[in-house]
Amino acid sequence: MNKHPWEIFTANVNDMLSEIKPEEKHIASLRREDKDLTFICTNSIRWGGSKESDLKKIKKMKLIKSVRNENKSLKIEPDYRELAEGIFNFYSINKNVFDKTENKQKWIVEYSQPNTHKAFHIGHFRNVVTGDFIVRIARKFGIDVVPANYIGDIGTHVLKALLGWELAGKPKPPSIEEDPDLDLSRWLGEYYSQWAQRESASKEKFIKEAWGVKDLINENSNFEIDEKFKKFRKNKFLISKILKKSNDGFFESENFKSLNESAINWKKNLDLQNEIAERWKNKDSELVKDWKETKKWCMDAFEKIYRLLDVDFEKIYYESDVEEDAIRISNKLVNKNLAEKEGGSVLVDFKKEPYNSKKLDVLPLLRSDGLPLYSAKDLALAKLKQNQYKTDKSFYVVGAPQSFYFKQIFKILEQYEELSELIHIGYEMVDLPEGKMSSRSGNIVAFSELWQEAKKFAKSKSNQKISNKDLDKVITGALKHLMFSRDFNKKISFKWEEVLSNEGKTGSYLQYAAVRCKRVIEKSGIQPDLKFEKIKMNENEKAVIFNIFTIQNELKRSFENISPTPLLESLHRLSKAFSNFYHSSPIINEDPKTEMFRVNLTYCTLKTLEEALKIFGISIPSRM
């Protein structure tokens, strides 16, 4: 593979710096100046700038037209004829203009992590596009990447969903013929939400009633209801006392009638939850059968979403797969004095040896009944991934609120076993105008709902001749771009009307720039040959070359920082530059050399947009 012009340019700038200061080693620090399409090299600030007389003595270097001193920095003007020739040559040889570089590292990236029996919502969507971006950009740099998914297929949420579904009579979902857009995870998640809301409402009513007669309770019992009971609502000792008194007939008088009813109602719901938990613990055959069937419904729904988003996983782990290993690893930690037992539970106290970290506090691993918590399963999964893939780096794409939790997990793993470098990629939440999403409050936006609304909106605005396939590409591009429109550590405040806007920095704008490039070439009737002919270039042509040229550096910055922003911003700059060029520099009816140059420049713009957008998982429609 021949070198990209950016590599040649930066190498020559380094050589130029060595001529000026031969006693030092140099790595060029360049800042782009879009206003006049030049670069500022700040290395010379260290030695107080360079004299113009000394700069004139520097030998001519490829791709550099001139160098002058400016405020102790070096202002470098590229040679745009040589740049254009270098870009055309590079694009004629390399089919993939962001070709892989050699890298012997192996990474595993764990992302998506939806829960079965609950809807795949737009928070999961941000997770998926974030993880997929890391996988795609790492592969551009030659890294062997294992995309992995970790599905939450067991736990309280599953039992609550199954309970709600059972109480509804175990209905079968509608067929595809009845509802082509059916999302089975969302459909089943409705039963989870219904039960969660029922249980929550009964609890809230009980607490409200107890607070209403607290004085009477405090006078007639050996326990008290205080502000803590009302504020935190987690005083299990007091709650259990009231429930017991209710069973004993303590609250049967008229004064406590309403409280008695709410206590009995809540206890009934708790009993139902405890009953299904006991059935699960005893591996009740009918319940296990129902779990497997409903789990498959959810996995089918997830696969449908992944196909739509063009996302593939090499390995899918399930929470149920690591449950037994989680118990074993927790007990091993106790044996190694890295955790301690308290009754049947196991926890890690980070204030003690060998951690000595007060900030990390305490992390429970096993419940008092010996069953593993999520933390223990994460420890088991980390070991399993390392044993299977022997990776250099292991990435966890999980919401930013879990950053403290992963500090705890990583600290344990550091002490327990030598593993690969562990990295948490935290991303902020996607918020509705009403606030943070929650599948318990019913304020969730399922991805399928987002997609259907976006499709309805897109159809109302789109060209009537656009195919369904192209429409799907437009919608996917717009939604993915929305997730990349803020860096991972920034919240996205979601508004429906912004999803498919054709104005501003949107996915549709980038796709439209690429579609326009295709149409320009088609209409010209000229086949790009990528041979450079010397012409007098205008500023708009230079701006397109400048943005194609620098995009390689922005790709590198995005990779090094694991951030979509540098590359995405550069694509918007290129698209804007091409738009200015398109409106000011007609291809047809110019002299043959200019026509061919502009067709070649348009082709290079198209290839750059196509290849760069692939890193974001965005495809180019045939028309818009």
C-alpha positions as CSV (number, residue, x, y, z in Angstrom):
1,M,0.0,0.0,0.0
2,N,1.4,3.4,-0.9
3,K,1.4,6.1,1.8
4,H,-1.4,8.5,2.3
5,P,-0.5,12.1,1.5
6,W,-1.1,13.0,5.2
7,E,1.7,10.6,6.3
8,I,4.1,12.0,3.7
9,F,3.2,15.6,4.7
10,T,3.7,15.1,8.5
11,A,7.0,13.1,7.8
12,N,8.2,16.1,5.8
13,V,7.2,18.6,8.4
14,N,9.3,16.5,10.9
15,D,12.2,16.6,8.5
16,M,11.8,20.3,8.2
17,L,11.9,20.8,12.0
18,S,15.0,18.6,12.1
19,E,16.7,21.0,9.6
20,I,15.8,23.9,11.9
21,K,16.8,22.2,15.1
22,P,18.9,19.1,14.3
23,E,19.8,18.5,18.0
24,E,16.1,17.7,18.9
25,K,13.7,14.9,17.9
26,H,10.5,16.2,16.5
27,I,6.9,15.0,16.2
28,A,5.0,17.7,14.4
29,S,2.2,19.4,16.4
30,L,-0.2,20.8,13.7
31,R,-3.3,22.8,14.0
32,R,-5.5,23.3,11.0
33,E,-6.5,26.8,9.9
34,D,-9.7,26.4,7.9
35,K,-10.0,30.1,7.1
36,D,-6.9,30.1,4.8
37,L,-6.5,26.3,4.3
38,T,-3.1,26.2,6.0
39,F,-1.5,24.7,9.2
40,I,0.1,26.2,12.3
41,C,3.0,24.1,13.6
42,T,3.5,25.0,17.3
43,N,6.8,23.1,17.8
44,S,8.9,26.2,17.2
45,I,7.3,28.0,20.2
46,R,9.7,26.0,22.4
47,W,12.7,27.7,20.9
48,G,11.1,31.1,20.5
49,G,10.3,30.9,16.8
50,S,12.5,30.9,13.7
51,K,14.0,33.7,11.6
52,E,12.5,34.2,8.1
53,S,16.1,34.1,6.8
54,D,16.6,30.7,8.2
55,L,13.3,29.4,6.9
56,K,14.2,30.5,3.4
57,K,17.2,28.1,3.5
58,I,15.1,25.0,4.1
59,K,15.1,22.7,1.1
60,K,11.9,22.2,-0.9
61,M,9.9,19.3,0.5
62,K,7.1,17.5,-1.2
63,L,3.5,18.7,-0.4
64,I,4.8,21.9,1.3
65,K,4.6,25.1,-0.7
66,S,5.8,27.7,1.9
67,V,6.8,28.1,5.5
68,R,6.9,31.4,7.4
69,N,7.1,32.5,11.0
70,E,3.9,33.7,12.7
71,N,3.8,34.5,16.4
72,K,6.7,32.1,17.1
73,S,4.9,29.3,15.3
74,L,5.4,28.1,11.8
75,K,2.6,28.7,9.3
76,I,2.7,26.0,6.6
77,E,1.0,26.3,3.3
78,P,0.4,23.0,1.5
79,D,1.2,22.7,-2.2
80,Y,-2.3,22.0,-3.5
81,R,-1.3,20.7,-6.9
82,E,0.9,18.1,-5.3
83,L,-1.8,17.4,-2.7
84,A,-4.4,16.8,-5.4
85,E,-2.0,14.5,-7.4
86,G,-1.1,12.6,-4.2
87,I,-4.8,12.1,-3.2
88,F,-5.8,11.0,-6.8
89,N,-2.9,8.5,-6.9
90,F,-3.6,7.1,-3.4
91,Y,-7.3,6.7,-4.3
92,S,-6.5,5.0,-7.6
93,I,-4.4,2.3,-5.9
94,N,-6.4,1.8,-2.6
95,K,-10.0,0.5,-2.9
96,N,-10.4,1.1,0.8
97,V,-9.0,4.6,1.4
98,F,-8.9,3.9,5.2
99,D,-6.9,0.7,4.8
100,K,-5.9,-1.4,7.7
101,T,-2.6,-0.7,9.4
102,E,-0.6,-3.6,11.0
103,N,-1.4,-4.2,14.6
104,K,-0.9,-7.4,16.6
105,Q,-3.3,-6.5,19.4
106,K,-6.5,-8.3,20.2
107,W,-9.4,-6.7,21.9
108,I,-12.8,-7.9,23.1
109,V,-15.6,-5.3,23.2
110,E,-18.7,-6.2,25.3
111,Y,-21.7,-4.1,24.4
112,S,-25.5,-4.0,23.8
113,Q,-26.3,-6.1,26.9
114,P,-30.1,-5.9,26.7
115,N,-32.3,-7.8,29.2
116,T,-34.7,-10.4,27.9
117,H,-38.3,-10.0,29.0
118,K,-37.9,-6.2,28.7
119,A,-38.0,-3.8,25.8
120,F,-34.9,-2.9,23.9
121,H,-35.0,0.9,24.4
122,I,-33.1,3.9,23.0
123,G,-30.6,3.7,25.8
124,H,-29.7,0.2,24.5
125,F,-29.6,1.7,21.0
126,R,-26.9,4.2,22.1
127,N,-25.0,1.4,23.7
128,V,-25.1,-0.7,20.5
129,V,-23.9,2.1,18.2
130,T,-21.1,3.1,20.7
131,G,-19.8,-0.5,20.9
132,D,-20.1,-1.0,17.1
133,F,-18.2,2.2,16.5
134,I,-15.3,1.0,18.7
135,V,-15.2,-2.4,16.9
136,R,-15.3,-0.8,13.4
137,I,-12.7,1.9,14.0
138,A,-10.3,-0.6,15.8
139,R,-10.5,-2.9,12.8
140,K,-9.4,0.0,10.6
141,F,-6.2,0.1,12.6
142,G,-5.6,-3.6,12.1
143,I,-6.7,-4.8,15.6
144,D,-8.3,-8.2,15.9
145,V,-11.6,-7.4,17.6
146,V,-14.1,-9.8,19.2
147,P,-17.5,-8.1,19.4
148,A,-19.3,-9.7,22.4
149,N,-22.8,-9.4,23.9
150,Y,-23.9,-10.2,27.5
151,I,-27.6,-10.9,27.7
152,G,-29.4,-10.5,31.1
153,D,-31.7,-13.6,30.8
154,I,-32.2,-14.3,34.5
155,G,-33.0,-12.2,37.6
156,T,-35.9,-10.5,39.3
157,H,-37.0,-8.6,36.2
158,V,-37.5,-11.9,34.3
159,L,-39.6,-13.4,37.1
160,K,-41.7,-10.3,37.3
161,A,-42.3,-10.4,33.6
162,L,-43.2,-14.1,33.7
163,L,-45.5,-13.4,36.7
164,G,-47.3,-10.6,34.8
165,W,-47.6,-12.9,31.8
166,E,-48.9,-15.8,33.8
167,L,-51.5,-13.6,35.5
168,A,-52.7,-12.5,32.1
169,G,-53.3,-16.1,31.1
170,K,-50.0,-16.8,29.2
171,P,-51.2,-15.2,25.9
172,K,-49.3,-16.0,22.7
173,P,-47.9,-13.1,20.8
174,P,-49.5,-11.9,17.6
175,S,-48.1,-13.4,14.4
176,I,-45.9,-11.5,11.9
177,E,-48.9,-11.5,9.6
178,E,-51.1,-9.9,12.2
179,D,-48.4,-7.3,13.2
180,P,-45.3,-7.0,10.8
181,D,-43.7,-4.4,13.1
182,L,-44.1,-6.4,16.3
183,D,-41.2,-6.2,18.7
184,L,-41.5,-9.3,21.0
185,S,-39.2,-7.9,23.6
186,R,-41.4,-4.8,23.9
187,W,-44.5,-6.9,23.9
188,L,-43.3,-9.1,26.7
189,G,-41.8,-6.1,28.5
190,E,-45.4,-4.7,28.8
191,Y,-46.2,-7.6,31.2
192,Y,-43.1,-6.7,33.3
193,S,-44.2,-3.0,33.4
194,Q,-47.7,-3.9,34.3
195,W,-46.6,-6.1,37.2
196,A,-44.0,-3.7,38.4
197,Q,-46.5,-0.9,38.4
198,R,-49.0,-3.0,40.3
199,E,-46.5,-4.0,42.9
200,S,-45.2,-0.4,43.2
201,A,-48.7,1.1,43.5
202,S,-49.7,-1.4,46.3
203,K,-46.5,-0.6,48.2
204,E,-46.9,3.2,47.8
205,K,-50.5,3.0,49.0
206,F,-49.4,0.9,52.0
207,I,-46.7,3.4,52.9
208,K,-49.1,6.4,52.5
209,E,-51.7,4.7,54.7
210,A,-49.1,3.8,57.4
211,W,-47.9,7.4,57.5
212,G,-51.4,8.7,57.8
213,V,-52.0,6.8,61.0
214,K,-48.4,6.8,62.3
215,D,-49.4,8.5,65.6
216,L,-51.9,5.7,66.4
217,I,-49.4,3.0,65.4
218,N,-46.7,4.7,67.6
219,E,-49.1,4.8,70.6
220,N,-50.3,1.2,70.3
221,S,-47.1,-0.7,69.3
222,N,-43.6,-1.3,70.4
223,F,-42.1,0.3,67.3
224,E,-42.3,3.7,65.7
225,I,-42.8,5.1,62.2
226,D,-40.6,8.2,61.7
227,E,-39.3,10.4,58.9
228,K,-36.9,7.8,57.8
229,F,-39.8,5.5,57.0
230,K,-41.5,8.1,54.9
231,K,-38.3,9.4,53.2
232,F,-36.4,6.3,52.4
233,R,-39.2,3.7,52.2
234,K,-36.8,1.0,52.8
235,N,-37.2,0.3,56.6
236,K,-37.8,-3.4,56.1
237,F,-37.9,-4.0,59.9
238,L,-40.8,-1.7,60.4
239,I,-42.6,-2.8,57.3
240,S,-42.4,-6.5,58.3
241,K,-43.7,-5.6,61.8
242,I,-46.7,-3.8,60.4
243,L,-47.4,-6.7,58.0
244,K,-47.1,-9.2,60.9
245,K,-49.4,-7.1,63.1
246,S,-51.9,-7.0,60.2
247,N,-51.9,-10.8,60.1
248,D,-52.4,-10.9,63.9
249,G,-55.5,-8.8,63.6
250,F,-53.9,-5.7,65.3
251,F,-55.2,-3.4,62.6
252,E,-58.8,-4.7,62.3
253,S,-60.3,-1.7,64.2
254,E,-62.0,1.0,62.1
255,N,-59.1,3.4,62.6
256,F,-56.8,1.0,60.8
257,K,-59.2,-0.5,58.2
258,S,-57.7,1.2,55.2
259,L,-54.1,0.4,56.3
260,N,-55.1,-3.2,56.9
261,E,-56.5,-3.5,53.4
262,S,-53.4,-2.0,51.8
263,A,-51.1,-4.1,53.9
264,I,-53.0,-7.3,52.9
265,N,-53.0,-6.2,49.2
266,W,-49.2,-5.5,49.2
267,K,-48.5,-8.7,51.1
268,K,-50.5,-10.7,48.5
269,N,-48.3,-9.2,45.8
270,L,-45.1,-10.0,47.8
271,D,-46.3,-13.5,48.3
272,L,-46.8,-14.0,44.5
273,Q,-43.3,-12.7,43.9
274,N,-41.9,-15.0,46.6
275,E,-43.8,-17.9,45.2
276,I,-42.5,-17.6,41.7
277,A,-38.9,-17.0,43.1
278,E,-39.2,-20.3,45.0
279,R,-40.5,-22.1,41.9
280,W,-37.5,-20.8,40.0
281,K,-35.1,-21.8,42.7
282,N,-36.6,-25.4,42.6
283,K,-36.3,-25.5,38.8
284,D,-40.1,-25.9,38.3
285,S,-40.4,-27.6,35.0
286,E,-43.3,-25.6,33.6
287,L,-41.7,-22.3,34.7
288,V,-38.3,-23.3,33.1
289,K,-40.2,-24.2,29.9
290,D,-42.0,-20.9,29.9
291,W,-38.7,-19.1,30.5
292,K,-37.0,-20.7,27.6
293,E,-39.9,-20.0,25.2
294,T,-40.2,-16.4,26.2
295,K,-36.5,-15.9,26.1
296,K,-36.4,-17.1,22.5
297,W,-39.1,-14.6,21.6
298,C,-36.9,-11.8,23.0
299,M,-33.7,-13.1,21.3
300,D,-35.5,-13.2,18.0
301,A,-36.6,-9.6,18.6
302,F,-33.0,-8.6,19.4
303,E,-31.6,-10.3,16.3
304,K,-34.1,-8.4,14.2
305,I,-32.9,-5.1,15.6
306,Y,-29.2,-6.1,15.1
307,R,-29.9,-7.0,11.4
308,L,-31.6,-3.7,10.9
309,L,-28.6,-1.9,12.4
310,D,-26.0,-4.1,10.6
311,V,-24.4,-5.2,13.9
312,D,-22.8,-8.7,14.3
313,F,-21.5,-10.4,17.4
314,E,-18.9,-13.0,17.4
315,K,-19.8,-14.2,20.9
316,I,-23.0,-14.0,22.9
317,Y,-22.8,-14.7,26.6
318,Y,-25.9,-15.2,28.9
319,E,-26.1,-14.3,32.5
320,S,-27.4,-17.8,33.2
321,D,-24.2,-19.2,31.8
322,V,-22.0,-17.7,34.5
323,E,-24.2,-18.2,37.6
324,E,-22.4,-21.3,38.9
325,D,-18.9,-19.9,38.1
326,A,-19.9,-16.7,40.0
327,I,-20.5,-18.7,43.2
328,R,-17.2,-20.5,42.8
329,I,-15.2,-17.4,42.1
330,S,-16.8,-15.6,45.1
331,N,-15.8,-18.5,47.4
332,K,-12.3,-18.5,46.0
333,L,-12.0,-14.8,46.8
334,V,-12.9,-15.7,50.4
335,N,-10.2,-18.4,50.5
336,K,-7.6,-15.9,49.1
337,N,-8.6,-13.3,51.8
338,L,-9.9,-11.0,49.0
339,A,-13.5,-11.2,50.2
340,E,-15.2,-12.1,53.5
341,K,-18.3,-14.1,54.5
342,E,-21.1,-12.7,56.6
343,G,-23.6,-15.4,57.3
344,G,-24.4,-16.8,53.9
345,S,-23.4,-13.7,52.0
346,V,-20.0,-12.8,50.6
347,L,-18.8,-9.2,50.2
348,V,-15.6,-7.3,49.4
349,D,-14.6,-4.6,51.9
350,F,-12.2,-2.3,50.1
351,K,-11.2,-0.6,53.3
352,K,-9.3,-3.7,54.3
353,E,-6.2,-5.4,53.0
354,P,-5.1,-5.8,50.3
355,Y,-7.2,-3.1,48.7
356,N,-6.8,-0.3,51.3
357,S,-9.3,1.9,49.5
358,K,-11.9,3.8,51.6
359,K,-13.3,5.4,48.5
360,L,-14.4,2.1,47.0
361,D,-16.4,1.2,50.1
362,V,-18.1,-2.3,50.0
363,L,-19.3,-4.5,47.2
364,P,-21.6,-7.5,47.9
365,L,-21.0,-10.6,45.7
366,L,-23.4,-13.3,47.1
367,R,-26.8,-12.9,48.8
368,S,-27.5,-14.3,52.2
369,D,-29.1,-17.3,50.5
370,G,-25.9,-18.0,48.6
371,L,-27.1,-16.8,45.2
372,P,-24.8,-14.6,43.1
373,L,-25.4,-10.9,42.5
374,Y,-24.6,-9.2,39.3
375,S,-21.1,-8.3,40.6
376,A,-20.1,-11.9,41.1
377,K,-21.3,-12.8,37.6
378,D,-19.2,-9.9,36.1
379,L,-16.1,-11.4,37.8
380,A,-16.9,-14.8,36.4
381,L,-17.5,-13.4,32.9
382,A,-14.2,-11.5,32.9
383,K,-12.3,-14.6,33.6
384,L,-14.2,-16.6,31.1
385,K,-13.6,-14.0,28.3
386,Q,-9.9,-13.9,29.1
387,N,-9.6,-17.7,29.1
388,Q,-11.4,-18.0,25.7
389,Y,-9.7,-15.1,23.8
390,K,-6.5,-14.1,25.5
391,T,-7.0,-10.4,24.7
392,D,-4.8,-7.4,25.3
393,K,-7.7,-5.1,26.1
394,S,-11.2,-5.8,27.3
395,F,-13.8,-3.1,26.8
396,Y,-17.0,-2.7,28.7
397,V,-19.5,-0.4,27.1
398,V,-21.9,0.4,29.9
399,G,-23.7,3.6,31.0
400,A,-21.6,6.2,32.8
401,P,-23.6,5.8,36.1
402,Q,-21.9,2.4,36.5
403,S,-18.4,3.9,36.5
404,F,-17.9,3.5,40.3
405,Y,-19.1,-0.1,40.1
406,F,-16.5,-0.9,37.4
407,K,-13.8,0.6,39.5
408,Q,-14.8,-1.9,42.2
409,I,-14.9,-4.8,39.7
410,F,-11.6,-3.9,38.1
411,K,-9.9,-3.5,41.5
412,I,-11.0,-7.1,42.5
413,L,-9.8,-8.5,39.2
414,E,-6.4,-6.8,39.6
415,Q,-5.9,-8.6,42.9
416,Y,-7.5,-11.9,41.9
417,E,-5.8,-12.8,38.6
418,E,-3.6,-11.2,35.9
419,L,-6.0,-10.2,33.1
420,S,-5.9,-8.0,30.1
421,E,-6.2,-4.2,30.4
422,L,-9.8,-3.5,31.5
423,I,-11.5,-0.4,30.2
424,H,-14.9,0.9,30.9
425,I,-16.4,3.1,28.1
426,G,-19.2,5.0,29.9
427,Y,-21.8,6.7,27.9
428,E,-24.5,9.1,29.2
429,M,-28.2,8.4,29.1
430,V,-30.7,9.3,26.5
431,D,-33.3,11.5,28.3
432,L,-36.8,12.3,27.4
433,P,-38.2,15.8,28.0
434,E,-39.9,14.3,31.1
435,G,-36.6,12.9,32.4
436,K,-34.6,9.7,32.5
437,M,-36.1,6.6,30.9
438,S,-37.5,3.9,33.1
439,S,-39.2,0.6,32.1
440,R,-40.9,0.6,35.6
441,S,-42.6,3.9,35.2
442,G,-43.8,3.2,31.7
443,N,-41.9,6.3,30.5
444,I,-39.7,4.2,28.2
445,V,-39.2,4.7,24.5
446,A,-38.6,1.3,22.9
447,F,-36.3,1.3,19.9
448,S,-39.1,-0.2,17.8
449,E,-41.3,2.7,18.8
450,L,-38.5,5.2,17.9
451,W,-38.0,3.4,14.5
452,Q,-41.7,3.4,13.7
453,E,-42.2,7.1,14.5
454,A,-39.0,8.0,12.5
455,K,-40.3,6.0,9.5
456,K,-43.7,7.7,9.7
457,F,-41.9,11.1,9.8
458,A,-39.5,10.2,7.0
459,K,-42.2,9.0,4.7
460,S,-44.0,12.3,5.1
461,K,-40.9,14.2,4.0
462,S,-39.2,11.9,1.5
463,N,-39.1,11.6,-2.2
464,Q,-42.0,9.5,-3.3
465,K,-39.7,7.5,-5.6
466,I,-37.4,6.4,-2.8
467,S,-37.4,2.6,-2.2
468,N,-38.1,1.0,1.2
469,K,-34.5,-0.2,1.3
470,D,-33.2,3.4,0.8
471,L,-35.7,4.8,3.3
472,D,-34.4,2.3,5.9
473,K,-30.8,3.5,5.2
474,V,-31.9,7.1,5.7
475,I,-33.7,6.4,9.0
476,T,-30.8,4.3,10.3
477,G,-28.3,6.9,9.3
478,A,-30.3,9.7,11.0
479,L,-30.8,7.7,14.2
480,K,-27.2,6.6,14.5
481,H,-25.9,10.1,13.8
482,L,-28.2,11.4,16.6
483,M,-26.4,9.0,19.0
484,F,-23.0,10.3,17.8
485,S,-24.1,13.9,17.8
486,R,-22.8,14.2,21.4
487,D,-19.6,12.6,22.7
488,F,-20.1,9.5,24.8
489,N,-19.7,11.5,28.1
490,K,-22.5,13.9,27.1
491,K,-26.2,13.4,27.6
492,I,-28.6,13.3,24.7
493,S,-31.9,15.2,25.3
494,F,-34.1,13.5,22.8
495,K,-36.7,15.4,20.8
496,W,-38.8,13.7,18.1
497,E,-38.7,16.6,15.7
498,E,-34.8,16.6,15.6
499,V,-34.4,13.0,14.6
500,L,-34.7,13.3,10.8
501,S,-34.0,17.0,10.3
502,N,-32.3,17.8,7.0
503,E,-30.8,21.0,8.4
504,G,-27.7,21.4,10.5
505,K,-25.4,18.6,11.5
506,T,-27.4,15.5,10.8
507,G,-26.9,12.0,9.3
508,S,-29.2,12.9,6.4
509,Y,-26.9,15.9,5.5
510,L,-23.9,13.6,5.2
511,Q,-25.8,11.0,3.2
512,Y,-27.2,13.6,0.9
513,A,-23.7,14.9,0.2
514,A,-22.6,11.4,-0.9
515,V,-25.8,10.9,-3.0
516,R,-25.1,14.2,-4.6
517,C,-21.6,13.1,-5.5
518,K,-23.0,10.0,-7.2
519,R,-25.5,12.0,-9.2
520,V,-22.9,14.6,-10.3
521,I,-20.7,11.8,-11.7
522,E,-23.6,10.1,-13.3
523,K,-24.9,13.3,-15.0
524,S,-21.4,14.2,-16.2
525,G,-21.1,11.0,-18.2
526,I,-17.4,11.0,-17.4
527,Q,-15.7,8.0,-15.9
528,P,-13.2,9.1,-13.1
529,D,-9.6,8.2,-14.1
530,L,-7.8,9.7,-11.1
531,K,-5.1,11.0,-13.3
532,F,-3.9,14.5,-12.3
533,E,-3.9,17.3,-14.8
534,K,-2.4,20.6,-13.9
535,I,-5.2,23.2,-13.7
536,K,-5.6,26.5,-11.9
537,M,-7.6,25.6,-8.7
538,N,-10.1,27.9,-7.1
539,E,-10.5,28.2,-3.3
540,N,-13.5,26.0,-3.2
541,E,-11.6,23.2,-4.9
542,K,-8.7,23.6,-2.5
543,A,-11.1,23.5,0.4
544,V,-12.4,20.0,-0.7
545,I,-8.8,18.8,-1.1
546,F,-7.8,20.2,2.3
547,N,-10.7,18.3,4.0
548,I,-10.1,15.0,2.2
549,F,-6.4,15.4,3.0
550,T,-6.8,16.0,6.8
551,I,-9.5,13.4,7.4
552,Q,-6.9,10.7,7.9
553,N,-5.6,12.6,10.9
554,E,-9.1,13.0,12.3
555,L,-9.6,9.3,12.0
556,K,-6.5,8.7,14.0
557,R,-7.6,11.2,16.7
558,S,-11.0,9.4,16.9
559,F,-9.3,6.1,17.3
560,E,-6.7,7.2,19.9
561,N,-9.4,9.0,22.0
562,I,-12.2,6.4,21.4
563,S,-14.4,9.3,20.4
564,P,-16.6,9.8,17.3
565,T,-16.3,13.5,17.4
566,P,-13.1,14.3,15.5
567,L,-14.0,12.1,12.6
568,L,-17.7,13.1,12.5
569,E,-16.9,16.8,12.6
570,S,-14.4,16.3,9.7
571,L,-17.1,14.7,7.6
572,H,-19.4,17.7,8.2
573,R,-16.6,20.0,7.2
574,L,-16.0,18.0,4.0
575,S,-19.7,17.9,3.1
576,K,-20.0,21.6,3.6
577,A,-16.9,22.2,1.5
578,F,-18.2,20.0,-1.3
579,S,-21.6,21.8,-1.2
580,N,-19.8,25.1,-1.7
581,F,-17.7,23.6,-4.5
582,Y,-20.8,22.1,-6.1
583,H,-22.7,25.4,-6.2
584,S,-19.7,27.5,-7.4
585,S,-17.8,25.2,-9.8
586,P,-19.9,23.4,-12.4
587,I,-18.4,20.4,-14.0
588,I,-20.2,20.3,-17.3
589,N,-19.4,22.9,-20.0
590,E,-15.9,23.5,-18.7
591,D,-12.7,22.7,-20.6
592,P,-11.9,18.9,-20.7
593,K,-9.1,19.1,-18.1
594,T,-11.2,21.0,-15.6
595,E,-14.1,18.7,-16.1
596,M,-12.0,15.6,-15.5
597,F,-10.3,17.2,-12.5
598,R,-13.7,18.0,-10.9
599,V,-15.1,14.6,-11.6
600,N,-12.0,13.0,-10.0
601,L,-12.4,15.4,-7.0
602,T,-16.1,14.5,-6.7
603,Y,-15.2,10.8,-6.8
604,C,-12.6,11.1,-4.0
605,T,-15.2,13.0,-1.9
606,L,-17.7,10.2,-2.4
607,K,-15.2,7.5,-1.5
608,T,-14.1,9.4,1.6
609,L,-17.7,9.8,2.8
610,E,-18.6,6.2,2.0
611,E,-15.6,4.7,3.8
612,A,-15.8,7.0,6.8
613,L,-19.5,6.6,7.3
614,K,-19.0,2.8,7.4
615,I,-17.1,3.4,10.6
616,F,-20.3,4.8,12.1
617,G,-22.4,1.9,10.6
618,I,-24.1,4.4,8.2
619,S,-24.8,3.3,4.6
620,I,-25.4,5.5,1.6
621,P,-28.8,5.2,-0.1
622,S,-29.0,5.2,-3.9
623,R,-31.2,8.3,-3.8
624,M,-32.9,10.6,-1.3
